[in-house]
Amino acid sequence: MPLISADYGGGILITDWYNENNNYEDYIKISVRFLTNEIRSDALNIKVYTKKCDNQNKCIVSEDNPEIKNKLISTILAKASKYKKDKKTKDRKIKKTPK
């Protein structure tokens, strides 16, 4: 998904409206805000917006797609945990290397 805004210092990622397979009736937009550096589900504020449009370009935007939101939280936490574990392993190897 293309990013419309990424503030890595502030911990905010926002995607542009996105659709798959040129389906011009259904769009999705995601906002992810990292509230702390801790790896916890309550440290993430994720909003998923869906936009459904009819043939006359009348669109209805709604917020809340718990299935996608929960999958994003799980994926982000899993990758963050793996990254943290890999970093600790790397740091231990560096400390053990004689100078």
N, CA, C and O atoms as CSV, one atom per row, in Angstrom:
chain,resi,resn,atom,element,x,y,z
A,1,MET,N,N,0.838,-1.175,0.000
A,1,MET,CA,C,0.000,0.000,0.000
A,1,MET,C,C,0.885,1.241,0.000
A,1,MET,O,O,1.871,1.295,0.735
A,2,PRO,N,N,0.552,2.221,-0.800
A,2,PRO,CA,C,1.363,3.443,-0.828
A,2,PRO,C,C,1.152,4.267,0.442
A,2,PRO,O,O,0.029,4.412,0.926
A,3,LEU,N,N,2.247,4.799,0.968
A,3,LEU,CA,C,2.174,5.663,2.149
A,3,LEU,C,C,1.910,7.093,1.719
A,3,LEU,O,O,2.503,7.588,0.761
A,4,ILE,N,N,1.023,7.742,2.432
A,4,ILE,CA,C,0.780,9.153,2.170
A,4,ILE,C,C,1.544,9.996,3.182
A,4,ILE,O,O,1.899,11.142,2.907
A,5,SER,N,N,1.796,9.413,4.369
A,5,SER,CA,C,2.536,10.122,5.394
A,5,SER,C,C,3.269,9.114,6.266
A,5,SER,O,O,2.715,8.080,6.639
A,6,ALA,N,N,4.519,9.427,6.584
A,6,ALA,CA,C,5.309,8.588,7.478
A,6,ALA,C,C,6.169,9.494,8.343
A,6,ALA,O,O,7.119,10.114,7.865
A,7,ASP,N,N,5.826,9.561,9.613
A,7,ASP,CA,C,6.593,10.342,10.575
A,7,ASP,C,C,7.234,9.357,11.533
A,7,ASP,O,O,6.648,8.996,12.554
A,8,TYR,N,N,8.441,8.925,11.198
A,8,TYR,CA,C,9.101,7.902,11.991
A,8,TYR,C,C,9.460,8.412,13.377
A,8,TYR,O,O,9.467,7.636,14.333
A,9,GLY,N,N,9.754,9.683,13.505
A,9,GLY,CA,C,10.064,10.258,14.809
A,9,GLY,C,C,8.842,10.287,15.712
A,9,GLY,O,O,8.946,10.057,16.916
A,10,GLY,N,N,7.701,10.565,15.135
A,10,GLY,CA,C,6.457,10.615,15.896
A,10,GLY,C,C,5.723,9.292,15.926
A,10,GLY,O,O,4.739,9.146,16.651
A,11,GLY,N,N,6.185,8.324,15.148
A,11,GLY,CA,C,5.585,6.995,15.160
A,11,GLY,C,C,4.235,6.911,14.483
A,11,GLY,O,O,3.335,6.233,14.978
A,12,ILE,N,N,4.078,7.597,13.349
A,12,ILE,CA,C,2.792,7.581,12.646
A,12,ILE,C,C,3.006,7.176,11.187
A,12,ILE,O,O,3.871,7.718,10.499
A,13,LEU,N,N,2.213,6.227,10.737
A,13,LEU,CA,C,2.190,5.813,9.335
A,13,LEU,C,C,0.754,5.901,8.839
A,13,LEU,O,O,-0.170,5.422,9.496
A,14,ILE,N,N,0.574,6.516,7.678
A,14,ILE,CA,C,-0.764,6.616,7.090
A,14,ILE,C,C,-0.659,6.233,5.621
A,14,ILE,O,O,0.170,6.772,4.888
A,15,THR,N,N,-1.498,5.309,5.203
A,15,THR,CA,C,-1.503,4.905,3.800
A,15,THR,C,C,-2.464,5.790,3.017
A,15,THR,O,O,-3.330,6.458,3.581
A,16,ASP,N,N,-2.286,5.775,1.721
A,16,ASP,CA,C,-3.248,6.417,0.826
A,16,ASP,C,C,-4.411,5.446,0.637
A,16,ASP,O,O,-4.313,4.281,1.020
A,17,TRP,N,N,-5.497,5.912,0.056
A,17,TRP,CA,C,-6.594,5.005,-0.279
A,17,TRP,C,C,-6.073,3.972,-1.270
A,17,TRP,O,O,-5.362,4.315,-2.214
A,18,TYR,N,N,-6.418,2.735,-1.060
A,18,TYR,CA,C,-5.878,1.643,-1.866
A,18,TYR,C,C,-6.997,0.679,-2.238
A,18,TYR,O,O,-7.903,0.412,-1.449
A,19,ASN,N,N,-6.909,0.172,-3.450
A,19,ASN,CA,C,-7.832,-0.890,-3.855
A,19,ASN,C,C,-7.054,-1.952,-4.614
A,19,ASN,O,O,-6.026,-1.664,-5.226
A,20,GLU,N,N,-7.543,-3.159,-4.569
A,20,GLU,CA,C,-6.882,-4.258,-5.272
A,20,GLU,C,C,-7.601,-4.547,-6.577
A,20,GLU,O,O,-8.818,-4.395,-6.689
A,21,ASN,N,N,-6.834,-4.958,-7.538
A,21,ASN,CA,C,-7.376,-5.417,-8.828
A,21,ASN,C,C,-8.252,-4.382,-9.515
A,21,ASN,O,O,-9.222,-4.727,-10.190
A,22,ASN,N,N,-7.905,-3.117,-9.341
A,22,ASN,CA,C,-8.666,-2.026,-9.969
A,22,ASN,C,C,-10.150,-2.082,-9.651
A,22,ASN,O,O,-10.985,-1.735,-10.486
A,23,ASN,N,N,-10.474,-2.514,-8.453
A,23,ASN,CA,C,-11.850,-2.528,-7.983
A,23,ASN,C,C,-12.165,-1.127,-7.465
A,23,ASN,O,O,-11.806,-0.780,-6.340
A,24,TYR,N,N,-12.820,-0.347,-8.271
A,24,TYR,CA,C,-13.049,1.054,-7.935
A,24,TYR,C,C,-14.277,1.271,-7.052
A,24,TYR,O,O,-14.762,2.395,-6.922
A,25,GLU,N,N,-14.772,0.200,-6.452
A,25,GLU,CA,C,-15.903,0.326,-5.538
A,25,GLU,C,C,-15.475,0.197,-4.081
A,25,GLU,O,O,-16.115,0.764,-3.196
A,26,ASP,N,N,-14.399,-0.542,-3.826
A,26,ASP,CA,C,-13.946,-0.789,-2.463
A,26,ASP,C,C,-12.510,-0.301,-2.280
A,26,ASP,O,O,-11.609,-0.685,-3.026
A,27,TYR,N,N,-12.316,0.547,-1.279
A,27,TYR,CA,C,-11.001,1.087,-0.960
A,27,TYR,C,C,-10.715,0.863,0.518
A,27,TYR,O,O,-11.627,0.652,1.318
A,28,ILE,N,N,-9.433,0.911,0.866
A,28,ILE,CA,C,-9.033,0.793,2.260
A,28,ILE,C,C,-7.919,1.806,2.534
A,28,ILE,O,O,-7.093,2.093,1.668
A,29,LYS,N,N,-7.919,2.332,3.744
A,29,LYS,CA,C,-6.886,3.270,4.191
A,29,LYS,C,C,-6.565,2.909,5.638
A,29,LYS,O,O,-7.466,2.629,6.429
A,30,ILE,N,N,-5.276,2.918,5.979
A,30,ILE,CA,C,-4.862,2.480,7.311
A,30,ILE,C,C,-3.986,3.548,7.954
A,30,ILE,O,O,-3.126,4.147,7.307
A,31,SER,N,N,-4.225,3.768,9.231
A,31,SER,CA,C,-3.424,4.679,10.041
A,31,SER,C,C,-2.867,3.884,11.222
A,31,SER,O,O,-3.616,3.234,11.953
A,32,VAL,N,N,-1.555,3.942,11.400
A,32,VAL,CA,C,-0.904,3.246,12.515
A,32,VAL,C,C,-0.140,4.273,13.335
A,32,VAL,O,O,0.682,5.018,12.802
A,33,ARG,N,N,-0.414,4.308,14.622
A,33,ARG,CA,C,0.298,5.210,15.535
A,33,ARG,C,C,0.921,4.357,16.634
A,33,ARG,O,O,0.235,3.599,17.320
A,34,PHE,N,N,2.239,4.498,16.784
A,34,PHE,CA,C,2.968,3.801,17.836
A,34,PHE,C,C,2.997,4.728,19.046
A,34,PHE,O,O,3.600,5.800,18.995
A,35,LEU,N,N,2.351,4.320,20.130
A,35,LEU,CA,C,2.210,5.183,21.302
A,35,LEU,C,C,3.419,5.113,22.233
A,35,LEU,O,O,3.714,6.080,22.935
A,36,THR,N,N,4.120,3.977,22.247
A,36,THR,CA,C,5.333,3.816,23.046
A,36,THR,C,C,6.305,2.945,22.269
A,36,THR,O,O,5.971,2.422,21.206
A,37,ASN,N,N,7.499,2.793,22.802
A,37,ASN,CA,C,8.479,1.896,22.195
A,37,ASN,C,C,8.339,0.472,22.713
A,37,ASN,O,O,9.051,-0.423,22.258
A,38,GLU,N,N,7.445,0.256,23.642
A,38,GLU,CA,C,7.245,-1.072,24.204
A,38,GLU,C,C,6.440,-1.938,23.243
A,38,GLU,O,O,5.595,-1.449,22.493
A,39,ILE,N,N,6.725,-3.239,23.286
A,39,ILE,CA,C,6.037,-4.174,22.398
A,39,ILE,C,C,4.817,-4.712,23.145
A,39,ILE,O,O,4.882,-5.735,23.826
A,40,ARG,N,N,3.710,-3.995,22.997
A,40,ARG,CA,C,2.436,-4.364,23.634
A,40,ARG,C,C,1.304,-3.975,22.688
A,40,ARG,O,O,1.423,-3.031,21.907
A,41,SER,N,N,0.224,-4.709,22.771
A,41,SER,CA,C,-0.900,-4.409,21.878
A,41,SER,C,C,-1.519,-3.044,22.172
A,41,SER,O,O,-2.016,-2.381,21.261
A,42,ASP,N,N,-1.491,-2.618,23.443
A,42,ASP,CA,C,-2.068,-1.307,23.757
A,42,ASP,C,C,-1.120,-0.152,23.432
A,42,ASP,O,O,-1.456,1.009,23.664
A,43,ALA,N,N,0.054,-0.463,22.900
A,43,ALA,CA,C,0.997,0.567,22.468
A,43,ALA,C,C,0.761,0.955,21.011
A,43,ALA,O,O,1.461,1.809,20.467
A,44,LEU,N,N,-0.228,0.320,20.387
A,44,LEU,CA,C,-0.562,0.595,18.992
A,44,LEU,C,C,-1.969,1.171,18.897
A,44,LEU,O,O,-2.901,0.682,19.534
A,45,ASN,N,N,-2.102,2.199,18.104
A,45,ASN,CA,C,-3.424,2.733,17.788
A,45,ASN,C,C,-3.590,2.589,16.276
A,45,ASN,O,O,-3.002,3.340,15.497
A,46,ILE,N,N,-4.389,1.624,15.884
A,46,ILE,CA,C,-4.583,1.345,14.464
A,46,ILE,C,C,-6.024,1.649,14.092
A,46,ILE,O,O,-6.968,1.222,14.756
A,47,LYS,N,N,-6.160,2.396,13.015
A,47,LYS,CA,C,-7.492,2.683,12.480
A,47,LYS,C,C,-7.536,2.205,11.041
A,47,LYS,O,O,-6.635,2.482,10.250
A,48,VAL,N,N,-8.582,1.494,10.720
A,48,VAL,CA,C,-8.778,0.979,9.366
A,48,VAL,C,C,-10.053,1.615,8.820
A,48,VAL,O,O,-11.133,1.473,9.394
A,49,TYR,N,N,-9.906,2.309,7.714
A,49,TYR,CA,C,-11.043,2.964,7.070
A,49,TYR,C,C,-11.375,2.209,5.794
A,49,TYR,O,O,-10.480,1.813,5.047
A,50,THR,N,N,-12.649,2.014,5.552
A,50,THR,CA,C,-13.084,1.428,4.295
A,50,THR,C,C,-13.988,2.417,3.589
A,50,THR,O,O,-14.762,3.138,4.218
A,51,LYS,N,N,-13.876,2.438,2.285
A,51,LYS,CA,C,-14.692,3.340,1.470
A,51,LYS,C,C,-15.374,2.500,0.398
A,51,LYS,O,O,-14.716,1.813,-0.384
A,52,LYS,N,N,-16.680,2.563,0.374
A,52,LYS,CA,C,-17.465,1.851,-0.634
A,52,LYS,C,C,-18.148,2.885,-1.512
A,52,LYS,O,O,-18.841,3.778,-1.025
A,53,CYS,N,N,-17.939,2.746,-2.812
A,53,CYS,CA,C,-18.490,3.698,-3.767
A,53,CYS,C,C,-19.446,2.983,-4.717
A,53,CYS,O,O,-19.245,1.820,-5.067
A,54,ASP,N,N,-20.488,3.703,-5.123
A,54,ASP,CA,C,-21.396,3.120,-6.114
A,54,ASP,C,C,-21.020,3.629,-7.506
A,54,ASP,O,O,-20.027,4.340,-7.660
A,55,ASN,N,N,-21.792,3.277,-8.495
A,55,ASN,CA,C,-21.486,3.642,-9.882
A,55,ASN,C,C,-21.506,5.145,-10.129
A,55,ASN,O,O,-20.895,5.622,-11.085
A,56,GLN,N,N,-22.196,5.893,-9.283
A,56,GLN,CA,C,-22.302,7.338,-9.466
A,56,GLN,C,C,-21.284,8.090,-8.613
A,56,GLN,O,O,-21.429,9.290,-8.378
A,57,ASN,N,N,-20.260,7.385,-8.152
A,57,ASN,CA,C,-19.181,7.966,-7.346
A,57,ASN,C,C,-19.654,8.511,-6.010
A,57,ASN,O,O,-19.011,9.395,-5.443
A,58,LYS,N,N,-20.754,8.005,-5.502
A,58,LYS,CA,C,-21.184,8.342,-4.152
A,58,LYS,C,C,-20.534,7.322,-3.225
A,58,LYS,O,O,-20.728,6.115,-3.365
A,59,CYS,N,N,-19.763,7.835,-2.282
A,59,CYS,CA,C,-18.977,6.941,-1.428
A,59,CYS,C,C,-19.395,7.072,0.037
A,59,CYS,O,O,-19.786,8.142,0.504
A,60,ILE,N,N,-19.298,5.968,0.727
A,60,ILE,CA,C,-19.540,5.927,2.161
A,60,ILE,C,C,-18.249,5.454,2.816
A,60,ILE,O,O,-17.728,4.387,2.492
A,61,VAL,N,N,-17.742,6.264,3.740
A,61,VAL,CA,C,-16.518,5.919,4.460
A,61,VAL,C,C,-16.905,5.469,5.863
A,61,VAL,O,O,-17.694,6.124,6.544
A,62,SER,N,N,-16.340,4.348,6.282
A,62,SER,CA,C,-16.583,3.870,7.636
A,62,SER,C,C,-15.255,3.496,8.282
A,62,SER,O,O,-14.305,3.085,7.616
A,63,GLU,N,N,-15.223,3.651,9.585
A,63,GLU,CA,C,-14.025,3.280,10.344
A,63,GLU,C,C,-14.356,2.037,11.133
A,63,GLU,O,O,-15.413,1.948,11.756
A,64,ASP,N,N,-13.482,1.111,11.107
A,64,ASP,CA,C,-13.567,-0.102,11.902
A,64,ASP,C,C,-13.659,-1.319,10.994
A,64,ASP,O,O,-14.643,-1.543,10.288
A,65,ASN,N,N,-12.637,-2.051,11.048
A,65,ASN,CA,C,-12.572,-3.351,10.399
A,65,ASN,C,C,-11.754,-4.211,11.350
A,65,ASN,O,O,-10.543,-4.350,11.179
A,66,PRO,N,N,-12.420,-4.797,12.369
A,66,PRO,CA,C,-11.684,-5.490,13.427
A,66,PRO,C,C,-10.818,-6.646,12.920
A,66,PRO,O,O,-9.775,-6.935,13.505
A,67,GLU,N,N,-11.233,-7.297,11.859
A,67,GLU,CA,C,-10.443,-8.416,11.337
A,67,GLU,C,C,-9.079,-7.940,10.843
A,67,GLU,O,O,-8.051,-8.517,11.197
A,68,ILE,N,N,-9.071,-6.892,10.030
A,68,ILE,CA,C,-7.809,-6.361,9.507
A,68,ILE,C,C,-7.010,-5.726,10.640
A,68,ILE,O,O,-5.795,-5.910,10.714
A,69,LYS,N,N,-7.669,-4.988,11.515
A,69,LYS,CA,C,-6.994,-4.329,12.632
A,69,LYS,C,C,-6.270,-5.354,13.506
A,69,LYS,O,O,-5.101,-5.164,13.840
A,70,ASN,N,N,-6.951,-6.434,13.877
A,70,ASN,CA,C,-6.349,-7.456,14.729
A,70,ASN,C,C,-5.197,-8.173,14.027
A,70,ASN,O,O,-4.194,-8.509,14.657
A,71,LYS,N,N,-5.342,-8.402,12.737
A,71,LYS,CA,C,-4.265,-9.042,11.988
A,71,LYS,C,C,-3.037,-8.130,11.927
A,71,LYS,O,O,-1.907,-8.599,12.060
A,72,LEU,N,N,-3.258,-6.832,11.728
A,72,LEU,CA,C,-2.149,-5.873,11.712
A,72,LEU,C,C,-1.441,-5.820,13.062
A,72,LEU,O,O,-0.211,-5.811,13.120
A,73,ILE,N,N,-2.203,-5.786,14.133
A,73,ILE,CA,C,-1.606,-5.756,15.474
A,73,ILE,C,C,-0.752,-6.994,15.684
A,73,ILE,O,O,0.385,-6.889,16.144
A,74,SER,N,N,-1.280,-8.163,15.357
A,74,SER,CA,C,-0.532,-9.418,15.528
A,74,SER,C,C,0.745,-9.420,14.701
A,74,SER,O,O,1.808,-9.806,15.188
A,75,THR,N,N,0.638,-8.990,13.458
A,75,THR,CA,C,1.801,-8.985,12.566
A,75,THR,C,C,2.873,-8.009,13.045
A,75,THR,O,O,4.056,-8.349,13.071
A,76,ILE,N,N,2.468,-6.809,13.421
A,76,ILE,CA,C,3.419,-5.805,13.893
A,76,ILE,C,C,4.111,-6.282,15.168
A,76,ILE,O,O,5.330,-6.164,15.292
A,77,LEU,N,N,3.345,-6.820,16.115
A,77,LEU,CA,C,3.932,-7.280,17.371
A,77,LEU,C,C,4.878,-8.458,17.151
A,77,LEU,O,O,5.927,-8.534,17.791
A,78,ALA,N,N,4.520,-9.372,16.258
A,78,ALA,CA,C,5.379,-10.523,15.967
A,78,ALA,C,C,6.705,-10.065,15.354
A,78,ALA,O,O,7.773,-10.537,15.744
A,79,LYS,N,N,6.627,-9.149,14.400
A,79,LYS,CA,C,7.861,-8.658,13.767
A,79,LYS,C,C,8.697,-7.841,14.746
A,79,LYS,O,O,9.924,-7.940,14.740
A,80,ALA,N,N,8.058,-7.044,15.577
A,80,ALA,CA,C,8.795,-6.249,16.563
A,80,ALA,C,C,9.480,-7.162,17.581
A,80,ALA,O,O,10.618,-6.904,17.972
A,81,SER,N,N,8.807,-8.215,18.008
A,81,SER,CA,C,9.399,-9.162,18.957
A,81,SER,C,C,10.594,-9.871,18.340
A,81,SER,O,O,11.623,-10.048,18.993
A,82,LYS,N,N,10.459,-10.275,17.087
A,82,LYS,CA,C,11.562,-10.947,16.391
A,82,LYS,C,C,12.733,-9.982,16.229
A,82,LYS,O,O,13.883,-10.364,16.443
A,83,TYR,N,N,12.455,-8.753,15.861
A,83,TYR,CA,C,13.505,-7.747,15.700
A,83,TYR,C,C,14.233,-7.534,17.030
A,83,TYR,O,O,15.463,-7.477,17.065
A,84,LYS,N,N,13.475,-7.416,18.121
A,84,LYS,CA,C,14.076,-7.195,19.437
A,84,LYS,C,C,14.940,-8.389,19.837
A,84,LYS,O,O,16.036,-8.205,20.367
A,85,LYS,N,N,14.468,-9.595,19.593
A,85,LYS,CA,C,15.224,-10.804,19.920
A,85,LYS,C,C,16.511,-10.869,19.091
A,85,LYS,O,O,17.582,-11.153,19.627
A,86,ASP,N,N,16.405,-10.608,17.799
A,86,ASP,CA,C,17.576,-10.628,16.923
A,86,ASP,C,C,18.595,-9.565,17.352
A,86,ASP,O,O,19.802,-9.803,17.304
A,87,LYS,N,N,18.107,-8.406,17.767
A,87,LYS,CA,C,19.005,-7.328,18.200
A,87,LYS,C,C,19.741,-7.729,19.474
A,87,LYS,O,O,20.939,-7.478,19.603
A,88,LYS,N,N,19.032,-8.349,20.414
A,88,LYS,CA,C,19.686,-8.799,21.652
A,88,LYS,C,C,20.756,-9.832,21.347
A,88,LYS,O,O,21.843,-9.786,21.923
A,89,THR,N,N,20.462,-10.764,20.449
A,89,THR,CA,C,21.428,-11.791,20.067
A,89,THR,C,C,22.652,-11.156,19.437
A,89,THR,O,O,23.781,-11.531,19.754
A,90,LYS,N,N,22.441,-10.206,18.556
A,90,LYS,CA,C,23.550,-9.510,17.890
A,90,LYS,C,C,24.380,-8.733,18.906
A,90,LYS,O,O,25.610,-8.753,18.851
A,91,ASP,N,N,23.712,-8.048,19.835
A,91,ASP,CA,C,24.419,-7.282,20.859
A,91,ASP,C,C,25.270,-8.189,21.746
A,91,ASP,O,O,26.374,-7.807,22.137
A,92,ARG,N,N,24.769,-9.393,22.071
A,92,ARG,CA,C,25.537,-10.330,22.898
A,92,ARG,C,C,26.788,-10.789,22.149
A,92,ARG,O,O,27.860,-10.921,22.739
A,93,LYS,N,N,26.641,-11.031,20.851
A,93,LYS,CA,C,27.780,-11.475,20.062
A,93,LYS,C,C,28.849,-10.390,19.986
A,93,LYS,O,O,30.042,-10.689,20.039
A,94,ILE,N,N,28.436,-9.159,19.866
A,94,ILE,CA,C,29.380,-8.045,19.815
A,94,ILE,C,C,30.124,-7.914,21.141
A,94,ILE,O,O,31.330,-7.668,21.141
A,95,LYS,N,N,29.435,-8.072,22.266
A,95,LYS,CA,C,30.065,-7.953,23.579
A,95,LYS,C,C,31.066,-9.085,23.829
A,95,LYS,O,O,32.069,-8.874,24.510
A,96,LYS,N,N,30.810,-10.288,23.287
A,96,LYS,CA,C,31.678,-11.435,23.505
A,96,LYS,C,C,32.937,-11.389,22.638
A,96,LYS,O,O,33.925,-12.057,22.946
A,97,THR,N,N,32.909,-10.615,21.570
A,97,THR,CA,C,34.051,-10.527,20.677
A,97,THR,C,C,35.193,-9.804,21.381
A,97,THR,O,O,35.025,-8.674,21.838
A,98,PRO,N,N,36.400,-10.477,21.475
A,98,PRO,CA,C,37.527,-9.807,22.146
A,98,PRO,C,C,38.046,-8.630,21.320
A,98,PRO,O,O,37.998,-8.631,20.090
A,99,LYS,N,N,38.534,-7.649,22.031
A,99,LYS,CA,C,39.039,-6.444,21.348
A,99,LYS,C,C,40.523,-6.490,21.208
A,99,LYS,O,O,41.120,-5.563,20.660
